[in-house]
Amino acid sequence: MEVNEKYMREALREALLAADKDEAPVGAVVVHGNRIIARAHNLVEALCDATAHAEMQAITAAANFIGGKYLTDCTLYVTVEPCPMCAGACYWAQVGQLVYGAADPKRGYSLLQQNLLHPKAKVVQGLLADECGRLLSDFFKKKRR
């Protein structure tokens, strides 16, 4: 299994934890030096906090682990394209690489402008996109019933 896929599967595990809590199933992990240093999933409902997205939780946990605010040598894996808020957090944390699964055609950061991320950030998009997207769409189909 390719390294990026391995870590995206860990993010998918986090997304499943979110779904189990009736949260939108988005998961994230932060990797530094081939080691997961932070794991998170959406906690918006549990915390009654619109900013408690998986990416925000993961960035905070990774910064606490490293003991600094910059994640330049880290990769953030997230199951869905970050929203503009989370892309902005990636910018300010100087996340070195972003790898995401499913595109978010309604709320993803790329709808606004591509340069919401730090200029040095590398982006890999569409990793396990079908699996990541299906998890989210199935969740919302159940909600609409």
C-alpha atoms as an extended CHARMM CRD file, in Angstrom:
* protein
*
       145  EXT
         1         1  MET       CA              0.0000000000        0.0000000000        0.0000000000  PROA      1               0.0000000000
         2         2  GLU       CA              1.2840000000        3.4300000000       -0.9390000000  PROA      2               0.0000000000
         3         3  VAL       CA              2.2040000000        5.7110000000        1.9940000000  PROA      3               0.0000000000
         4         4  ASN       CA             -0.3830000000        8.4040000000        1.2060000000  PROA      4               0.0000000000
         5         5  GLU       CA             -3.1100000000        5.7710000000        0.9670000000  PROA      5               0.0000000000
         6         6  LYS       CA             -2.0740000000        4.3140000000        4.3240000000  PROA      6               0.0000000000
         7         7  TYR       CA             -2.5280000000        7.6400000000        6.0670000000  PROA      7               0.0000000000
         8         8  MET       CA             -5.7420000000        8.4850000000        4.2010000000  PROA      8               0.0000000000
         9         9  ARG       CA             -7.1660000000        5.1880000000        5.4620000000  PROA      9               0.0000000000
        10        10  GLU       CA             -6.3630000000        6.4060000000        8.9860000000  PROA      10              0.0000000000
        11        11  ALA       CA             -8.2530000000        9.6200000000        8.2380000000  PROA      11              0.0000000000
        12        12  LEU       CA            -11.1630000000        7.4800000000        7.0190000000  PROA      12              0.0000000000
        13        13  ARG       CA            -11.1220000000        5.6520000000       10.3650000000  PROA      13              0.0000000000
        14        14  GLU       CA            -11.5140000000        9.0190000000       12.0560000000  PROA      14              0.0000000000
        15        15  ALA       CA            -14.3850000000        9.8880000000        9.7200000000  PROA      15              0.0000000000
        16        16  LEU       CA            -16.1600000000        6.6940000000       10.7710000000  PROA      16              0.0000000000
        17        17  LEU       CA            -15.7660000000        7.7200000000       14.4220000000  PROA      17              0.0000000000
        18        18  ALA       CA            -17.4560000000       11.0070000000       13.5640000000  PROA      18              0.0000000000
        19        19  ALA       CA            -20.3260000000        9.1950000000       11.8450000000  PROA      19              0.0000000000
        20        20  ASP       CA            -20.7630000000        6.9880000000       14.9120000000  PROA      20              0.0000000000
        21        21  LYS       CA            -21.2840000000       10.1960000000       16.9110000000  PROA      21              0.0000000000
        22        22  ASP       CA            -23.7950000000       11.5140000000       14.3470000000  PROA      22              0.0000000000
        23        23  GLU       CA            -21.2680000000       14.0900000000       13.1520000000  PROA      23              0.0000000000
        24        24  ALA       CA            -20.5630000000       14.7800000000        9.4840000000  PROA      24              0.0000000000
        25        25  PRO       CA            -18.0400000000       12.0250000000        8.7020000000  PROA      25              0.0000000000
        26        26  VAL       CA            -14.8650000000       13.9620000000        8.0670000000  PROA      26              0.0000000000
        27        27  GLY       CA            -11.5900000000       12.7070000000        9.4850000000  PROA      27              0.0000000000
        28        28  ALA       CA             -8.0380000000       13.9960000000        9.5430000000  PROA      28              0.0000000000
        29        29  VAL       CA             -4.5690000000       12.9410000000       10.5920000000  PROA      29              0.0000000000
        30        30  VAL       CA             -1.3260000000       14.8940000000       10.7050000000  PROA      30              0.0000000000
        31        31  VAL       CA              1.8880000000       13.0880000000        9.8550000000  PROA      31              0.0000000000
        32        32  HSD       CA              5.3980000000       14.1970000000       10.7240000000  PROA      32              0.0000000000
        33        33  GLY       CA              8.4150000000       12.0500000000        9.9060000000  PROA      33              0.0000000000
        34        34  ASN       CA              6.3170000000        9.0270000000        8.8720000000  PROA      34              0.0000000000
        35        35  ARG       CA              4.4980000000        9.1000000000       12.2100000000  PROA      35              0.0000000000
        36        36  ILE       CA              0.9440000000       10.1520000000       12.9860000000  PROA      36              0.0000000000
        37        37  ILE       CA              1.1740000000       12.9480000000       15.5370000000  PROA      37              0.0000000000
        38        38  ALA       CA             -2.4880000000       13.9830000000       15.5600000000  PROA      38              0.0000000000
        39        39  ARG       CA             -5.8630000000       12.4040000000       14.7960000000  PROA      39              0.0000000000
        40        40  ALA       CA             -9.2040000000       14.1390000000       14.7140000000  PROA      40              0.0000000000
        41        41  HSD       CA            -12.7160000000       14.0950000000       13.3700000000  PROA      41              0.0000000000
        42        42  ASN       CA            -15.5890000000       16.5340000000       13.2520000000  PROA      42              0.0000000000
        43        43  LEU       CA            -16.8770000000       17.5370000000       16.6740000000  PROA      43              0.0000000000
        44        44  VAL       CA            -19.1880000000       20.3570000000       15.5930000000  PROA      44              0.0000000000
        45        45  GLU       CA            -22.3140000000       18.8510000000       17.1600000000  PROA      45              0.0000000000
        46        46  ALA       CA            -20.6460000000       17.4550000000       20.2830000000  PROA      46              0.0000000000
        47        47  LEU       CA            -18.9450000000       20.7500000000       21.1180000000  PROA      47              0.0000000000
        48        48  CYS       CA            -21.7260000000       23.0130000000       19.7480000000  PROA      48              0.0000000000
        49        49  ASP       CA            -18.9330000000       24.7580000000       17.8820000000  PROA      49              0.0000000000
        50        50  ALA       CA            -19.1360000000       25.5540000000       14.1720000000  PROA      50              0.0000000000
        51        51  THR       CA            -15.3270000000       25.7290000000       14.0420000000  PROA      51              0.0000000000
        52        52  ALA       CA            -14.7440000000       22.2140000000       15.4200000000  PROA      52              0.0000000000
        53        53  HSD       CA            -13.9450000000       20.7320000000       12.0040000000  PROA      53              0.0000000000
        54        54  ALA       CA            -11.6360000000       17.7310000000       11.7800000000  PROA      54              0.0000000000
        55        55  GLU       CA             -8.8430000000       19.8190000000       10.2480000000  PROA      55              0.0000000000
        56        56  MET       CA             -9.0010000000       22.4610000000       12.9780000000  PROA      56              0.0000000000
        57        57  GLN       CA             -8.9000000000       19.8100000000       15.6830000000  PROA      57              0.0000000000
        58        58  ALA       CA             -5.9810000000       18.0240000000       13.9950000000  PROA      58              0.0000000000
        59        59  ILE       CA             -3.9620000000       21.2100000000       13.4680000000  PROA      59              0.0000000000
        60        60  THR       CA             -4.3650000000       22.1910000000       17.1230000000  PROA      60              0.0000000000
        61        61  ALA       CA             -3.3950000000       18.7220000000       18.3470000000  PROA      61              0.0000000000
        62        62  ALA       CA             -0.3550000000       18.6060000000       16.0290000000  PROA      62              0.0000000000
        63        63  ALA       CA              0.8410000000       22.0490000000       17.1310000000  PROA      63              0.0000000000
        64        64  ASN       CA              0.5070000000       20.9760000000       20.7570000000  PROA      64              0.0000000000
        65        65  PHE       CA              2.4510000000       17.7940000000       20.0320000000  PROA      65              0.0000000000
        66        66  ILE       CA              5.2650000000       19.6390000000       18.2440000000  PROA      66              0.0000000000
        67        67  GLY       CA              5.2810000000       22.5010000000       20.7300000000  PROA      67              0.0000000000
        68        68  GLY       CA              5.0360000000       25.1730000000       18.0530000000  PROA      68              0.0000000000
        69        69  LYS       CA              2.5160000000       26.7740000000       15.7500000000  PROA      69              0.0000000000
        70        70  TYR       CA              4.1240000000       25.9160000000       12.3980000000  PROA      70              0.0000000000
        71        71  LEU       CA              3.5710000000       22.5500000000       10.7310000000  PROA      71              0.0000000000
        72        72  THR       CA              5.9320000000       23.1060000000        7.7920000000  PROA      72              0.0000000000
        73        73  ASP       CA              7.3160000000       19.5610000000        7.9370000000  PROA      73              0.0000000000
        74        74  CYS       CA              3.8870000000       17.9660000000        8.3320000000  PROA      74              0.0000000000
        75        75  THR       CA              1.2730000000       16.5190000000        6.0300000000  PROA      75              0.0000000000
        76        76  LEU       CA             -2.4100000000       16.9160000000        6.7840000000  PROA      76              0.0000000000
        77        77  TYR       CA             -4.5750000000       14.1020000000        5.4330000000  PROA      77              0.0000000000
        78        78  VAL       CA             -8.2870000000       14.8640000000        5.3620000000  PROA      78              0.0000000000
        79        79  THR       CA            -11.1160000000       12.9100000000        3.8040000000  PROA      79              0.0000000000
        80        80  VAL       CA            -12.8360000000       15.9320000000        2.2330000000  PROA      80              0.0000000000
        81        81  GLU       CA            -11.5080000000       19.1120000000        0.6570000000  PROA      81              0.0000000000
        82        82  PRO       CA            -11.1130000000       21.7140000000        3.4100000000  PROA      82              0.0000000000
        83        83  CYS       CA            -13.5180000000       24.6170000000        3.6400000000  PROA      83              0.0000000000
        84        84  PRO       CA            -12.1220000000       28.1700000000        3.4320000000  PROA      84              0.0000000000
        85        85  MET       CA            -11.8490000000       28.3790000000        7.2460000000  PROA      85              0.0000000000
        86        86  CYS       CA             -9.7720000000       25.2050000000        7.4240000000  PROA      86              0.0000000000
        87        87  ALA       CA             -7.6800000000       26.2180000000        4.4140000000  PROA      87              0.0000000000
        88        88  GLY       CA             -6.9560000000       29.4820000000        6.2200000000  PROA      88              0.0000000000
        89        89  ALA       CA             -5.8770000000       27.5370000000        9.3040000000  PROA      89              0.0000000000
        90        90  CYS       CA             -3.5800000000       25.4720000000        7.0680000000  PROA      90              0.0000000000
        91        91  TYR       CA             -2.1440000000       28.7310000000        5.7500000000  PROA      91              0.0000000000
        92        92  TRP       CA             -1.4670000000       30.1850000000        9.1990000000  PROA      92              0.0000000000
        93        93  ALA       CA             -0.0390000000       26.8980000000       10.4930000000  PROA      93              0.0000000000
        94        94  GLN       CA              2.0780000000       26.6870000000        7.3310000000  PROA      94              0.0000000000
        95        95  VAL       CA              1.0750000000       23.0570000000        6.7350000000  PROA      95              0.0000000000
        96        96  GLY       CA              3.7090000000       21.7010000000        4.3690000000  PROA      96              0.0000000000
        97        97  GLN       CA              1.4430000000       19.3470000000        2.4670000000  PROA      97              0.0000000000
        98        98  LEU       CA             -2.2950000000       18.8200000000        2.2210000000  PROA      98              0.0000000000
        99        99  VAL       CA             -3.6910000000       15.5190000000        0.9610000000  PROA      99              0.0000000000
       100       100  TYR       CA             -7.4510000000       15.2820000000        0.6330000000  PROA      100             0.0000000000
       101       101  GLY       CA             -9.9340000000       12.7620000000       -0.6540000000  PROA      101             0.0000000000
       102       102  ALA       CA            -13.2650000000       13.9620000000       -2.0150000000  PROA      102             0.0000000000
       103       103  ALA       CA            -13.6980000000       17.3960000000       -3.5370000000  PROA      103             0.0000000000
       104       104  ASP       CA            -16.3450000000       19.6030000000       -1.9410000000  PROA      104             0.0000000000
       105       105  PRO       CA            -18.0710000000       21.3360000000       -4.8610000000  PROA      105             0.0000000000
       106       106  LYS       CA            -20.3600000000       23.3500000000       -2.5580000000  PROA      106             0.0000000000
       107       107  ARG       CA            -18.0710000000       24.5150000000        0.2630000000  PROA      107             0.0000000000
       108       108  GLY       CA            -14.4790000000       23.6090000000       -0.6230000000  PROA      108             0.0000000000
       109       109  TYR       CA            -11.7270000000       26.2120000000       -0.4770000000  PROA      109             0.0000000000
       110       110  SER       CA            -10.9220000000       25.8620000000       -4.1750000000  PROA      110             0.0000000000
       111       111  LEU       CA            -14.2520000000       27.4970000000       -5.0610000000  PROA      111             0.0000000000
       112       112  LEU       CA            -13.0260000000       30.8060000000       -3.7280000000  PROA      112             0.0000000000
       113       113  GLN       CA             -9.4160000000       30.8920000000       -4.7970000000  PROA      113             0.0000000000
       114       114  GLN       CA             -6.5050000000       28.5220000000       -4.9560000000  PROA      114             0.0000000000
       115       115  ASN       CA             -4.1290000000       30.6510000000       -2.8840000000  PROA      115             0.0000000000
       116       116  LEU       CA             -5.9060000000       30.2110000000        0.4490000000  PROA      116             0.0000000000
       117       117  LEU       CA             -3.1620000000       27.7310000000        1.3310000000  PROA      117             0.0000000000
       118       118  HSD       CA              0.3970000000       28.7150000000        2.1440000000  PROA      118             0.0000000000
       119       119  PRO       CA              2.3300000000       29.3600000000       -1.0990000000  PROA      119             0.0000000000
       120       120  LYS       CA              4.8620000000       26.6290000000       -0.2730000000  PROA      120             0.0000000000
       121       121  ALA       CA              2.1990000000       24.0160000000        0.5120000000  PROA      121             0.0000000000
       122       122  LYS       CA              1.9910000000       21.0100000000       -1.7610000000  PROA      122             0.0000000000
       123       123  VAL       CA             -1.4720000000       19.6400000000       -2.5080000000  PROA      123             0.0000000000
       124       124  VAL       CA             -2.5360000000       16.1400000000       -3.4820000000  PROA      124             0.0000000000
       125       125  GLN       CA             -6.2200000000       15.9200000000       -4.2810000000  PROA      125             0.0000000000
       126       126  GLY       CA             -8.5730000000       13.0620000000       -4.9920000000  PROA      126             0.0000000000
       127       127  LEU       CA             -6.8700000000       10.3190000000       -2.9560000000  PROA      127             0.0000000000
       128       128  LEU       CA             -9.5000000000        7.6220000000       -2.3040000000  PROA      128             0.0000000000
       129       129  ALA       CA            -12.0150000000       10.2410000000       -3.4610000000  PROA      129             0.0000000000
       130       130  ASP       CA            -14.8190000000        7.7800000000       -4.2190000000  PROA      130             0.0000000000
       131       131  GLU       CA            -14.5880000000        6.0990000000       -0.8250000000  PROA      131             0.0000000000
       132       132  CYS       CA            -14.3300000000        9.4030000000        1.0450000000  PROA      132             0.0000000000
       133       133  GLY       CA            -17.1620000000       10.9820000000       -0.9250000000  PROA      133             0.0000000000
       134       134  ARG       CA            -19.4530000000        7.9780000000       -0.5810000000  PROA      134             0.0000000000
       135       135  LEU       CA            -19.0780000000        8.0290000000        3.2050000000  PROA      135             0.0000000000
       136       136  LEU       CA            -20.2020000000       11.6480000000        3.3100000000  PROA      136             0.0000000000
       137       137  SER       CA            -23.0260000000       11.3180000000        0.7690000000  PROA      137             0.0000000000
       138       138  ASP       CA            -24.4030000000        8.1770000000        2.4680000000  PROA      138             0.0000000000
       139       139  PHE       CA            -24.4030000000       10.0050000000        5.8010000000  PROA      139             0.0000000000
       140       140  PHE       CA            -26.4330000000       12.9120000000        4.4310000000  PROA      140             0.0000000000
       141       141  LYS       CA            -28.8310000000       10.6150000000        2.5370000000  PROA      141             0.0000000000
       142       142  LYS       CA            -29.6680000000        8.9570000000        5.8660000000  PROA      142             0.0000000000
       143       143  LYS       CA            -30.1620000000       12.4000000000        7.4550000000  PROA      143             0.0000000000
       144       144  ARG       CA            -32.7090000000       13.3910000000        4.8070000000  PROA      144             0.0000000000
       145       145  ARG       CA            -34.9230000000       10.3360000000        5.4020000000  PROA      145             0.0000000000
